[in-house]
Amino acid sequence: HPMVLTTGYDQQFGISIGFAEEALKQIYDAPSLLFSGIHVHIGSQIKDPERYQKAMSECAEFLYKHRVAIQAEVVFDAGGGFFSPYAGDEVDHELKVYADAIHAGIQEHWQDVYRVMIEPGRALVNNPGIILYTAGALKDDRGEKPYILVDGGMSDNPRPALYGSEHKLFNISGGKNGEDMVHAVSGRHCESGDLLVKEAMLPSDTESGDILMSTSTGAYTFAMASNYNRVPKSGVVAVSSSGVVELVNRQSFQDTFINDI
């Protein structure tokens, strides 16, 4: 998706190879800095491990070319971007598959001792996270695809509006007797783009008040949450076999005005 690209010349991120040599010279001339390695972040939701191999091969080639400037333990930081499935039926590589590709790329040009760093974020926390919504109004004017309006939306999960992302939705409190059918599930905000799932398979007897569970929401949801339309942010709890721990208090409506003068 163009919104999660982080490499290439037409990007705000990083330093292109063309300027890396100048950056290296400035580091080498600075008495307070030690040059020890190179860091890249090639994007997000990367399914193909060979992209890491290619990127790290280029990094290793650059380091080998400038190895005389290295002043500390050699570090290759491959960043993050490891794929995390949302639909539930996508290929999900173990981190070892990415690690093998990273090492293979480095060793194409670097044979000495080195250390690898990675920055997995979404890959660790995404799938354990869920969001619970309460179904509100149901709209089925023409007997076609019914709409379910929920008590959240783009203020707690902006990913569908920003990236066209879709999360799985399940009715976990009602809808026990009806067959699954396609529903559109929209948020509470005054935006046509506040559509959480365009085609969610939910029981046909889903009713107002039912609890809907949105899966794979542990990353880039609460961290990107806002008070758009003065909607209070939800609370966050951690659930484990030993119990439930409240991590973030639920906001009140008054909390959304707390910094207003």
Secondary structure as the mmCIF struct_conf table of DSSP 4:
data_model
#
loop_
_struct_conf.conf_type_id
_struct_conf.id
_struct_conf.beg_label_comp_id
_struct_conf.beg_label_asym_id
_struct_conf.beg_label_seq_id
_struct_conf.end_label_comp_id
_struct_conf.end_label_asym_id
_struct_conf.end_label_seq_id
HELX_RH_3T_P HELX_RH_3T_P1 PRO A 2 VAL A 4
BEND BEND1 GLY A 8 ASP A 10
BEND BEND2 GLN A 12 GLY A 14
HELX_RH_AL_P HELX_RH_AL_P1 ILE A 17 ASP A 29
TURN_TY1_P TURN_TY1_P1 PRO A 31 SER A 32
STRN STRN1 GLY A 37 HIS A 39
BEND BEND3 SER A 44 GLN A 45
STRN STRN2 ILE A 46 ILE A 46
TURN_TY1_P TURN_TY1_P2 PRO A 49 PRO A 49
HELX_RH_AL_P HELX_RH_AL_P2 GLU A 50 LYS A 65
TURN_TY1_P TURN_TY1_P3 HIS A 66 HIS A 66
HELX_RH_3T_P HELX_RH_3T_P2 ARG A 67 ALA A 69
BEND BEND4 ALA A 72 ALA A 72
STRN STRN3 VAL A 75 ASP A 77
STRN STRN4 PHE A 82 PHE A 82
BEND BEND5 TYR A 86 GLU A 90
HELX_RH_AL_P HELX_RH_AL_P3 LEU A 95 ILE A 106
TURN_TY1_P TURN_TY1_P4 GLN A 107 HIS A 109
BEND BEND6 ASP A 112 ASP A 112
STRN STRN5 ARG A 115 MET A 117
BEND BEND7 GLY A 121 GLY A 121
HELX_RH_AL_P HELX_RH_AL_P4 ARG A 122 VAL A 125
TURN_TY1_P TURN_TY1_P5 ASN A 126 PRO A 128
STRN STRN6 ILE A 131 LYS A 139
TURN_TY1_P TURN_TY1_P6 ASP A 141 ARG A 142
BEND BEND8 GLY A 143 LYS A 145
STRN STRN7 TYR A 147 VAL A 150
BEND BEND9 ASP A 151 ASP A 151
TURN_TY1_P TURN_TY1_P7 MET A 154 ASP A 156
HELX_RH_AL_P HELX_RH_AL_P5 ARG A 159 TYR A 163
STRN STRN8 LEU A 169 ASN A 171
BEND BEND10 SER A 173 GLY A 174
BEND BEND11 ASN A 177 GLY A 178
HELX_LH_PP_P HELX_LH_PP_P1 GLU A 179 GLU A 179
STRN STRN9 ASP A 180 SER A 186
BEND BEND12 ARG A 188 CYS A 190
TURN_TY1_P TURN_TY1_P8 SER A 192 GLY A 193
STRN STRN10 LEU A 195 PRO A 203
TURN_TY1_P TURN_TY1_P9 SER A 204 ASP A 205
TURN_TY1_P TURN_TY1_P10 SER A 208 GLY A 209
STRN STRN11 ILE A 211 SER A 214
HELX_LH_PP_P HELX_LH_PP_P2 THR A 215 THR A 215
BEND BEND13 SER A 216 SER A 216
BEND BEND14 GLY A 218 THR A 221
HELX_RH_3T_P HELX_RH_3T_P3 PHE A 222 MET A 224
HELX_RH_3T_P HELX_RH_3T_P4 TYR A 228 ARG A 230
HELX_LH_PP_P HELX_LH_PP_P3 VAL A 231 GLY A 235
STRN STRN12 VAL A 236 SER A 240
TURN_TY1_P TURN_TY1_P11 SER A 241 SER A 242
STRN STRN13 GLY A 243 VAL A 248
HELX_LH_PP_P HELX_LH_PP_P4 ASN A 249 SER A 252
TURN_TY1_P TURN_TY1_P12 PHE A 253 PHE A 253
HELX_RH_3T_P HELX_RH_3T_P5 GLN A 254 PHE A 257
TURN_TY1_P TURN_TY1_P13 ILE A 258 ASN A 259
#
